[in-house]
């Protein structure tokens, strides 16, 4: 399983770069899953319930052709989702 770690306030250009990287992973290895992790530090914890799911949803909206295995789940100081080809 591949892992992508992103911050909650990622710019759109950086998000597009990660989407292209994910699509390349799926093109090379058909049975690979990708785990998306949005981690928070310091004062970002105050906005955890709003920024975490919205950041993952922005990412998943750009990869709508792939299926979501595990939807957005909070695990401690991070939000996690898993997608599959």
N, C-alpha and C positions, 0 to 999 in steps of 0.2 A: 504494500500500500504506500503510495506517494503522499507527501504531506506538504501543504501550503500554509505558511504562517503569515497572516496579514494583520495590520493594525486597524483599529476602528475608523480612523480618519484618513483612509487611503484615497489618493486622488484617482480620477477617472482614467488617466493615462496609465498609471501604474496598475490599475485593475485590469485594463485591457491587455497589458503585457502578460499578466498572470493568466488571463483567459487563453491567450495564444499558446502559452507554455503548457497549459492543461490540455488543450486540443492536440498539441504535438505528442504529449504522453499517451493520449488515447489512440492516436494514429499509429504509434509504434507498437504499443503493447495492448492488445484488445481486451485482456482480462484484468487490467489494472484498475484499482479504485483510487480515488483521490480524497484525502481528508483535508477539509478546510478548517483552519483554526483562527479565530479572531481573539487575540489576547489583549488584556487591559493592564495598564500600569498606573499607579498613583491616583491622581484626581479623575482619571477616566472611569473609575469604578462608580462614580456618581451617575454616569450616563450609560451604565452597562446594559440595562434592560431595553433601552431605545436604540443605541448604536450597534449592539451586537447582532441582533436579528436582521436589522435593516442592511448592514454591511454584507452579510451572507446572502440575503435576498437579492441585493444588487449583483453579486457575483453569479448566483444561480440563474438569474434572469438572462444573463448573457450566454449561459450554457444550457438553454432550454431543451436542446435535443437529447441531452443525457438524463438518465433517471437518478433521482435522489434516493439513496438507500436509507440513510438516517437523516431525518430533518433536523433543523436547528435545535441543539440541546445545550443547556448550560452545564458546564463542568467546572466548578470552582471559579477561577478568575478568567475563564475563557468560554467561548461559544464554539461548538463543533458541528459540522455537517459532513456527510460522506456521499460522494456521487460515484456512479458506475457508468461504464460505457455501455 
